[in-house]
């Protein structure tokens, strides 16, 4: 593994590293929650494709199962209704799921940094 004094000297930026970490965290969360097999080399496109395939399988199980999962993920009903009757509904639903998962991970990251700033006596 190549080591550098700073990420900028290696030709990467801290934002790029953070984006990659968030992508990996999202992939792992989706793998756990959606039983999607994520390959070793991940990309947003690959994750969305796998999610779309899984969405099709879940919809085939029945609307109750599907809508229960959407509710658990806190996918907006308005957004969901806007894509349900689209020709590429599975792809668009996969995007909604992916985006929601990203929001949750980014929120956790932000809350971790906020917790570090709190009074040490209030930490558990």
NORMOZI-V671753 format. One record per backbone hydrogen bond with DSSP energy under -0.5 kcal/mol. NH is the residue of the N-H (numbers start at 0). CO is the residue of the C=O. If there is no record, write none. Layout:
NH;CO, NH;CO
//
This chain:
8;5, 9;5, 9;6, 10;7, 11;6, 16;12, 17;13, 18;14, 19;15, 20;16, 21;17, 22;18, 23;19, 24;20, 25;21, 26;22, 27;23, 28;24, 29;25, 30;26, 31;27, 32;28, 33;29, 34;30, 35;29, 37;35, 41;39, 46;42, 47;43, 48;44, 49;45, 50;46, 51;47, 52;48, 53;49, 54;50, 55;51, 56;52, 57;53, 58;54, 59;55, 60;56, 60;57, 61;57, 61;58, 65;61, 66;62, 67;63, 68;64, 69;65, 70;66, 71;67, 72;68, 73;69, 73;70, 74;69, 79;75, 80;76, 81;77, 82;78, 82;79, 83;79, 84;80, 85;82, 88;85, 91;87, 92;88, 93;89, 94;90, 95;91, 96;92, 97;93, 98;94, 99;95, 100;96, 101;97, 102;98, 103;99, 104;100, 105;101, 106;102, 107;103, 108;104, 109;105, 110;106, 111;107, 112;108, 113;109, 114;110, 115;111, 116;112, 116;113, 117;114, 121;118, 122;119
//
